[in-house]
Amino acid sequence: MKKNITVAIALLSSLFISACVTVQVQPQVNKNQLAISSVRDIPISYSPGSQFSLAPKYVEETSLKPEQTQAVYQLYANAIIADLNSHGFKNTVDSSNSAFHVGFGVALASDLSDKTINDEFGITPGLPGNDDLKKGSFLIYIEDARTGKKVWRGAVQGFAHEDANEAEREHRTAAIVSRVMKQFYATN
């Protein structure tokens, strides 16, 4: 009987001690996760039919090859034009006839840090990094052509899908642009 009680106490003690062990849970990172934020700088609205021009901004030094950078910027330019056109705005290459300019840039976190984005652009979505994935940022702003003042700024961070084919890249780029631009249209 004493032996059974001793075994029972030993078993309960081991269960109690094992229940006190803390296990570090690693946050699960979704490769498709996006962080999006935006800010309205001044209350200017543009009516459907207003013309816009693109003004891409390039990071001075990048880890991508020039042809990769051009391909990424072309994907985003096409997606921006398509999204704005679908909301009634008209693209023009003659910036002197534009009601607003759309500036944008794309960079990997290794080329453009969150601190630099925050210091230079004023907002950062704040997607945490992951050693196994390459984090990238898409920055976009609307600038009034008449006054030269920024009207709206948006930023998106996500993880690069390096293994995606061209059609998947186009679809993902269009989805990213659409999601951040929804915030512009909501305040326009």
C-alpha positions as CSV (number, residue, x, y, z in Angstrom):
1,M,0.0,0.0,0.0
2,K,2.8,2.4,0.9
3,K,4.5,1.4,-2.3
4,N,1.4,2.2,-4.3
5,I,1.0,5.6,-2.6
6,T,4.7,6.4,-3.2
7,V,4.4,5.4,-6.9
8,A,1.2,7.5,-7.2
9,I,2.9,10.5,-5.6
10,A,5.9,10.1,-7.9
11,L,3.7,9.9,-10.9
12,L,1.6,13.0,-10.0
13,S,4.8,14.9,-9.2
14,S,6.3,14.1,-12.6
15,L,3.0,15.1,-14.3
16,F,3.0,18.3,-12.3
17,I,6.6,19.1,-13.2
18,S,6.1,18.3,-16.9
19,A,3.1,20.6,-17.0
20,C,5.3,23.5,-16.0
21,V,7.6,23.2,-19.0
22,T,7.4,26.2,-21.3
23,V,7.6,25.4,-25.0
24,Q,8.5,28.3,-27.3
25,V,5.9,28.5,-30.1
26,Q,7.2,29.8,-33.3
27,P,4.8,32.1,-35.1
28,Q,3.7,30.6,-38.3
29,V,4.5,32.7,-41.3
30,N,2.2,32.6,-44.3
31,K,4.1,33.1,-47.5
32,N,1.0,34.9,-48.9
33,Q,0.7,37.3,-45.9
34,L,0.4,41.0,-46.7
35,A,0.6,44.0,-44.5
36,I,-1.0,47.1,-45.9
37,S,-1.2,50.7,-44.6
38,S,-2.0,54.1,-46.1
39,V,-2.5,57.7,-45.1
40,R,-4.5,60.6,-46.7
41,D,-2.3,63.7,-46.6
42,I,-4.8,66.3,-48.0
43,P,-8.5,66.1,-48.9
44,I,-8.4,66.3,-52.6
45,S,-10.6,64.1,-54.7
46,Y,-10.5,63.3,-58.4
47,S,-13.6,62.7,-60.6
48,P,-13.8,59.8,-63.0
49,G,-12.2,60.7,-66.3
50,S,-9.4,62.5,-64.6
51,Q,-6.0,61.9,-66.2
52,F,-3.0,60.5,-64.4
53,S,0.6,59.8,-65.3
54,L,3.0,57.3,-63.8
55,A,6.2,58.4,-62.1
56,P,8.2,55.3,-61.0
57,K,10.9,55.7,-58.4
58,Y,13.9,53.3,-58.3
59,V,16.0,52.3,-55.4
60,E,19.6,53.5,-56.2
61,E,21.3,50.2,-55.3
62,T,19.5,46.9,-55.6
63,S,20.4,43.3,-55.3
64,L,18.3,42.5,-58.4
65,K,19.7,42.5,-61.9
66,P,18.6,45.5,-64.0
67,E,16.4,43.3,-66.2
68,Q,14.7,41.8,-63.1
69,T,14.1,45.3,-61.7
70,Q,12.6,46.5,-65.1
71,A,10.3,43.4,-65.2
72,V,9.0,44.0,-61.7
73,Y,8.4,47.7,-62.3
74,Q,6.6,46.9,-65.6
75,L,4.3,44.4,-63.8
76,Y,3.4,47.0,-61.2
77,A,3.0,49.8,-63.8
78,N,0.6,47.6,-65.8
79,A,-1.4,46.7,-62.7
80,I,-1.6,50.3,-61.5
81,I,-2.8,51.5,-64.9
82,A,-5.4,48.7,-65.2
83,D,-6.7,49.4,-61.6
84,L,-7.0,53.1,-62.1
85,N,-8.6,52.6,-65.5
86,S,-11.1,50.2,-64.0
87,H,-12.1,53.0,-61.6
88,G,-12.7,55.5,-64.4
89,F,-9.3,57.3,-64.5
90,K,-7.4,57.8,-67.8
91,N,-3.7,57.2,-68.2
92,T,-1.6,59.7,-70.1
93,V,2.1,59.9,-70.9
94,D,1.9,63.7,-71.1
95,S,2.3,64.6,-67.4
96,S,1.5,68.2,-68.1
97,N,-2.1,67.1,-68.8
98,S,-2.4,65.0,-65.7
99,A,-4.7,65.8,-62.7
100,F,-2.5,63.6,-60.6
101,H,0.8,61.7,-60.7
102,V,1.2,58.2,-59.4
103,G,4.6,57.6,-57.9
104,F,5.6,54.0,-57.0
105,G,8.6,51.9,-56.0
106,V,9.3,48.3,-55.4
107,A,12.2,46.9,-53.3
108,L,13.4,44.0,-51.3
109,A,14.0,44.5,-47.6
110,S,17.7,43.8,-48.1
111,D,17.8,46.9,-50.4
112,L,15.3,49.2,-48.5
113,S,14.9,48.7,-44.8
114,D,11.7,49.4,-42.8
115,K,13.5,52.2,-41.0
116,T,14.4,53.9,-44.3
117,I,10.8,53.5,-45.6
118,N,9.4,55.0,-42.4
119,D,12.0,57.9,-42.4
120,E,11.6,58.7,-46.1
121,F,8.0,57.7,-46.9
122,G,6.4,58.2,-43.5
123,I,4.5,54.9,-43.2
124,T,5.5,51.3,-42.8
125,P,3.1,48.3,-42.8
126,G,5.4,46.5,-40.4
127,L,5.4,42.9,-41.7
128,P,7.8,41.0,-39.6
129,G,10.7,39.5,-41.5
130,N,11.4,35.8,-41.9
131,D,14.9,34.3,-42.4
132,D,13.5,31.7,-44.9
133,L,11.6,34.3,-47.1
134,K,12.6,37.5,-48.9
135,K,10.4,40.4,-47.7
136,G,9.6,43.1,-50.2
137,S,7.8,46.4,-50.2
138,F,5.6,48.2,-52.7
139,L,5.2,51.9,-52.1
140,I,2.7,54.1,-54.0
141,Y,1.6,57.7,-53.7
142,I,-0.8,60.1,-55.4
143,E,0.6,63.6,-56.0
144,D,-1.6,66.5,-57.1
145,A,-0.3,67.7,-60.5
146,R,-1.4,71.3,-59.9
147,T,0.1,71.8,-56.4
148,G,2.8,69.2,-56.3
149,K,1.6,68.0,-52.9
150,K,1.1,64.4,-51.9
151,V,-2.5,63.5,-51.6
152,W,-2.3,59.9,-50.5
153,R,0.4,57.3,-49.7
154,G,0.1,53.5,-49.4
155,A,2.6,50.8,-48.6
156,V,2.4,47.0,-48.9
157,Q,4.8,44.4,-47.6
158,G,4.8,40.8,-48.4
159,F,7.1,37.9,-49.3
160,A,8.6,37.4,-52.7
161,H,7.2,34.5,-54.7
162,E,10.4,33.7,-56.6
163,D,9.1,30.3,-57.8
164,A,5.9,31.8,-59.4
165,N,5.4,31.7,-63.2
166,E,4.6,34.9,-65.2
167,A,0.8,34.5,-65.0
168,E,1.0,34.0,-61.2
169,R,3.2,37.1,-60.8
170,E,0.7,39.2,-62.9
171,H,-2.2,37.9,-60.8
172,R,-0.5,38.5,-57.5
173,T,0.7,42.0,-58.5
174,A,-2.8,43.0,-59.6
175,A,-4.2,41.7,-56.3
176,I,-1.6,43.7,-54.3
177,V,-2.2,46.9,-56.2
178,S,-6.0,46.4,-56.0
179,R,-5.9,45.9,-52.2
180,V,-3.8,49.0,-51.4
181,M,-5.7,51.2,-54.0
182,K,-9.0,50.3,-52.3
183,Q,-7.8,52.5,-49.5
184,F,-7.3,55.4,-51.9
185,Y,-10.7,55.0,-53.5
186,A,-12.4,54.8,-50.1
187,T,-11.0,58.3,-49.2
188,N,-11.2,59.8,-52.7
